[in-house]
Amino acid sequence: MEKQRAAEQAQSELAKANKPAPATTTPAGSPSTPAAPGAAPSVNQPTTTAIVSRDAAISGSPRIKIETPRLAGSVSLKGARIDDLSLVRYRDTVDPKSPAIVLFSPSGTSEAYYAEFGWVSPSGSSVKIPDQNTVWQQDGGGNLTPDHPVALKWDNGEGVTFRRTIAVDDHYLFSIKDEVVNSGSAPVTLYPFALISRHGTPQVSGYYILHEGLVGYLGDQGLQEYSYKKIAESKSVNFKVTNGWLGITDKYWASALLPETSAALQARFSSQLLGTTQTYQTDYLENPQTIAPGSTGGTSTRLLAGAKEATTIPGTKPSDSIIFNAAEYWPTSALAPASPRELRRMSPIITWSILAWT
């Protein structure tokens, strides 16, 4: 009962945090403060400050380069966000020398779109936690590549150290492992969260059979699809589930949060108007962790961000001809030959992306 009450309070506080800020000048790229106890914060676009160029936003914070056969970009050490991604195998035009397709861009730009991960504290807690303005330090050096994960850390100065390891494969899958080391004298309670935020309504194809917008497979509540118009009208939709994923999909590109299949989630689709900009967010909150003095807490999740490329599900015979997008990532151990119905049950992301079964 106490856990349920705390969760309800967290959602209530999150709703307050999601309201547009008063019409005051905010530094470009500065998000709202995650004051929500035990809830994924809403990260807001500036309401009155002029939009900055993508290049200016990227150069405005220290970064770690991302280099893979399919992706180029960077991780911002400010907020430890993944907010700069281009798809190097896809171009704006048929000219192979034209710019690569841009997927993610930092907050403060005209088409901000990014992923963020972290921890929030319960109401009344005085523990300092990293937020969107925190500048992390890289532990070691080097770029983020399929062969070289990167490690980040931030010390709150009160005996609690936050660590993050980010890895990426040679396709579009990021793995994020967070740890909290409590070297203090008192226990620390924190909620893990993850979010994908998009600022501005993108142009959509408008095909009846093609979904573009917020999407997820949320446990026993199944496939959930909210167009940009539908979620703008609904404002916020909440789900309490286990074994789910959620994200944002375009016609050719997509991003999705893929937490551990055993994680109990308070998942949410939401939209709000900030100034004249409509924003969209998918996020989830996991159950709280209490980390005793001398102990370490942790959580792991994944982010899929890239092109919806079709391939064959690992573990199937070529004759099965299951054509899909991105299903190889969720999880490969579950993707044995099966009927479409069984595949939907075992591997939720396939429901989003099956194109054919022959």
C-alpha positions in Angstrom: 0.0 0.0 0.0 2.8 2.4 0.8 4.6 1.7 -2.4 1.3 2.3 -4.3 0.8 5.5 -2.5 4.3 6.7 -3.3 3.9 5.8 -6.9 0.6 7.7 -7.2 2.3 10.7 -5.5 5.1 10.4 -8.0 2.8 10.5 -11.0 0.9 13.5 -9.5 4.2 15.4 -9.0 5.3 14.5 -12.5 2.1 16.0 -13.9 2.9 19.2 -12.1 6.5 19.2 -13.4 5.2 18.7 -16.9 3.2 21.9 -17.0 4.7 24.7 -19.2 6.9 27.1 -17.3 5.9 30.7 -16.9 6.8 33.1 -19.7 10.3 33.9 -18.4 13.6 33.8 -20.3 15.4 30.5 -20.0 18.9 29.8 -21.3 18.8 28.0 -24.6 18.8 24.2 -24.1 18.0 24.4 -20.4 15.3 21.9 -19.4 12.9 21.9 -16.5 14.1 20.7 -13.1 13.2 17.1 -12.4 11.3 17.9 -9.2 9.1 14.9 -9.5 9.7 12.4 -6.7 10.1 9.0 -8.2 9.0 10.0 -11.7 10.7 10.4 -15.0 11.2 14.2 -15.4 9.7 16.1 -18.3 12.5 17.9 -20.2 11.2 21.1 -21.6 12.1 23.3 -24.6 12.9 27.0 -23.8 9.7 29.0 -23.9 10.9 32.5 -24.9 14.6 32.2 -25.9 15.4 32.1 -29.6 16.0 28.7 -31.1 19.7 28.0 -31.7 21.3 26.1 -34.6 22.0 22.4 -34.3 25.8 23.1 -34.7 25.7 25.7 -32.0 23.8 23.5 -29.6 26.3 20.6 -30.2 29.3 22.8 -29.7 27.9 24.3 -26.6 28.6 21.3 -24.4 31.5 18.8 -23.9 30.9 15.6 -25.9 32.0 12.0 -26.6 31.9 11.1 -30.3 29.8 8.2 -31.5 31.3 6.3 -34.4 29.7 3.1 -35.9 29.2 1.7 -39.4 25.6 3.1 -39.3 25.7 6.1 -36.9 27.6 9.3 -36.3 27.0 11.7 -33.5 27.9 12.3 -29.9 26.9 11.9 -26.3 26.6 15.1 -24.4 28.4 15.1 -21.1 25.9 17.8 -20.0 23.1 15.6 -18.8 24.7 12.5 -20.3 22.1 12.6 -23.0 22.2 10.8 -26.4 21.0 13.8 -28.4 23.1 13.9 -31.6 22.7 11.1 -34.1 22.9 10.9 -37.9 22.2 7.9 -40.0 25.3 7.7 -42.3 23.9 5.2 -44.7 20.9 7.3 -45.5 20.9 10.7 -47.2 18.6 13.7 -47.6 18.5 13.3 -51.3 19.5 10.7 -54.0 22.8 12.5 -54.2 25.3 10.4 -52.2 27.1 13.6 -51.2 24.0 15.1 -49.6 23.9 15.4 -45.8 23.1 12.3 -43.8 19.7 11.9 -42.3 19.6 13.5 -38.8 17.6 11.5 -36.2 18.5 13.1 -32.8 19.2 16.8 -32.1 19.8 18.6 -28.8 17.3 20.5 -26.8 17.1 24.2 -27.8 17.1 23.4 -31.5 14.2 23.6 -33.9 13.7 19.8 -34.0 15.0 18.6 -30.6 14.8 14.9 -30.2 16.8 12.9 -27.7 17.0 10.1 -25.1 17.8 10.6 -21.4 18.4 8.2 -18.6 18.9 8.6 -14.9 17.5 8.6 -11.3 15.0 10.6 -9.4 14.4 10.8 -5.7 11.3 10.4 -3.6 9.5 13.4 -2.1 11.4 15.0 0.8 14.7 13.5 -0.1 17.8 15.7 0.1 20.1 13.5 -1.9 21.8 15.4 -4.8 21.2 13.6 -8.1 22.4 14.3 -11.6 20.0 16.2 -13.8 19.9 17.6 -17.3 22.4 20.3 -16.3 24.9 18.1 -14.6 28.2 17.8 -16.4 29.5 14.2 -16.1 33.2 13.2 -16.4 34.4 10.5 -18.8 36.3 7.8 -16.9 39.1 7.1 -19.3 39.1 8.3 -22.9 38.2 7.4 -26.4 35.1 7.5 -28.6 32.0 5.4 -28.3 32.3 2.6 -30.9 31.1 -1.0 -31.2 34.5 -2.1 -29.8 34.8 0.6 -27.1 32.1 1.3 -24.5 32.5 4.6 -22.6 32.2 5.1 -18.9 30.9 8.2 -17.2 30.8 9.3 -13.5 29.5 12.0 -11.3 30.2 12.4 -7.6 27.5 14.3 -5.6 30.0 15.4 -3.0 28.0 13.7 -0.3 29.2 10.2 -0.5 27.2 9.0 -3.5 28.8 8.4 -6.9 26.8 7.8 -10.0 28.3 5.7 -12.8 27.2 5.0 -16.3 28.5 2.7 -19.0 27.2 3.2 -22.6 27.8 0.6 -25.3 26.7 0.5 -28.9 26.6 -2.3 -31.4 27.3 -2.0 -35.2 23.6 -1.5 -35.9 21.4 0.9 -33.9 21.3 -0.6 -30.4 22.7 1.2 -27.3 23.1 -0.5 -24.0 23.1 1.7 -20.9 24.1 0.4 -17.4 23.7 2.7 -14.4 25.2 2.2 -11.0 24.9 4.2 -7.8 27.7 3.7 -5.2 26.7 4.7 -1.7 29.7 5.5 0.4 27.8 7.6 2.8 26.4 6.8 6.2 22.7 6.7 5.3 20.6 4.6 2.9 19.6 6.2 -0.4 16.3 5.6 -2.2 16.1 6.3 -5.9 13.9 5.5 -8.9 15.5 4.6 -12.3 13.9 6.3 -15.3 14.3 6.6 -19.1 12.7 8.9 -21.6 12.6 9.9 -25.3 11.5 13.4 -25.9 10.6 15.1 -29.2 9.9 18.8 -29.6 7.8 19.9 -32.5 5.3 17.9 -34.6 7.1 16.2 -37.6 5.5 16.0 -41.0 3.8 12.6 -41.4 2.9 10.6 -44.5 -0.8 10.3 -43.5 -1.3 6.8 -44.7 -4.1 4.9 -42.9 -2.1 1.7 -42.7 1.1 3.4 -41.5 1.4 4.5 -37.9 3.6 7.4 -37.1 3.8 8.7 -33.6 4.1 7.2 -30.1 4.2 3.4 -30.0 4.8 0.6 -27.6 4.1 -2.9 -26.6 3.1 -2.7 -23.0 2.9 -6.1 -21.3 -0.6 -7.4 -21.0 -2.0 -4.2 -22.4 -0.6 -5.1 -25.7 0.3 -2.9 -28.7 -0.4 0.8 -28.0 -0.3 3.4 -30.8 -0.9 7.1 -30.4 -0.6 9.5 -33.3 0.7 12.9 -32.6 -2.8 14.4 -32.8 -4.2 11.7 -30.5 -1.7 12.1 -27.8 -1.9 15.9 -28.0 -5.6 15.6 -27.3 -5.2 13.0 -24.6 -2.3 15.0 -22.9 -1.1 11.9 -20.9 -1.7 8.2 -20.9 -0.2 5.9 -18.2 0.4 2.2 -18.0 1.6 -0.1 -15.2 3.1 -3.1 -16.8 5.9 -5.7 -16.9 7.7 -6.7 -20.0 7.2 -3.8 -22.3 8.9 -1.3 -24.6 7.9 2.2 -25.9 9.1 4.8 -28.3 8.5 7.0 -31.3 8.2 5.9 -34.9 8.4 7.7 -38.2 7.9 6.1 -41.6 11.5 5.1 -42.0 13.2 5.8 -38.7 12.4 5.0 -35.0 13.6 5.2 -31.5 12.5 2.9 -28.6 13.3 2.3 -25.0 13.8 -1.4 -24.2 14.1 -2.0 -20.4 14.7 -5.4 -18.9 11.8 -7.8 -19.6 11.4 -8.4 -15.9 11.2 -4.7 -14.9 7.9 -3.4 -13.5 7.3 -0.2 -15.3 5.2 2.9 -14.8 5.1 3.8 -18.5 3.7 6.9 -20.0 2.9 8.7 -23.3 2.5 12.4 -23.0 2.3 15.7 -24.9 2.3 19.3 -23.8 2.4 22.8 -25.4 5.5 24.8 -24.4 5.1 28.3 -25.8 4.1 27.5 -29.4 5.9 24.2 -29.6 4.1 20.9 -29.1 6.3 18.4 -27.4 5.9 14.6 -27.2 7.5 12.2 -24.7 7.6 8.5 -24.0 9.1 7.6 -20.6 9.0 5.0 -17.9 9.8 4.7 -14.2 11.0 1.6 -12.5 10.4 0.5 -8.9 12.5 2.3 -6.3 15.8 0.9 -5.1 17.1 1.5 -1.6 20.9 1.4 -1.5 22.4 0.8 1.9 25.6 2.4 3.0 28.6 0.6 1.5 26.4 -0.9 -1.2 25.8 -0.4 -4.9 22.5 -0.2 -6.8 22.0 -0.5 -10.5 19.8 -0.8 -13.5 20.2 -1.6 -17.2 18.2 -0.6 -20.3 18.6 -0.3 -24.0 17.9 2.3 -26.6 17.1 1.5 -30.3 17.6 4.5 -32.5 18.0 4.3 -36.2 16.5 3.1 -39.5 13.7 0.5 -39.7 15.8 -1.9 -41.7 14.2 -5.2 -42.7 16.1 -8.5 -42.1 15.4 -12.0 -41.0 14.8 -12.9 -37.4 17.8 -14.7 -35.9 17.2 -18.4 -35.3 14.7 -18.8 -38.1 15.3 -20.7 -41.4 15.4 -18.6 -44.6 12.3 -20.5 -45.7 10.3 -19.0 -42.8 10.7 -15.5 -44.5 9.7 -13.5 -41.4 10.5 -10.0 -42.5 10.7 -7.4 -39.8 12.3 -4.2 -38.5 14.6 -4.3 -35.5 13.1 -7.4 -33.9 16.6 -8.8 -33.5 17.0 -6.7 -30.5 14.2 -8.0 -28.3 15.5 -10.3 -27.0 17.4 -12.7 -29.3 16.9 -15.7 -26.9 13.1 -15.5 -27.5 13.3 -15.4 -31.2 13.0 -19.0 -32.2 10.8 -20.2 -35.1 7.2 -19.7 -34.2 3.8 -18.7 -35.5 3.1 -14.9 -35.9 0.8 -15.1 -32.8 3.6 -16.7 -30.7 6.1 -14.2 -31.9 3.9 -11.4 -30.9 3.6 -12.8 -27.4 7.3 -13.7 -27.0 8.9 -10.7 -28.6 6.7 -7.6 -28.3 8.7 -5.4 -30.7 7.8 -7.7 -33.6 4.2 -6.6 -33.3 5.4 -3.1 -34.3 7.4 -4.3 -37.2 6.4 -7.5 -38.9 5.9 -6.7 -42.6 5.2 -10.2 -44.0 5.0 -13.9 -43.3 5.1 -16.2 -46.2 
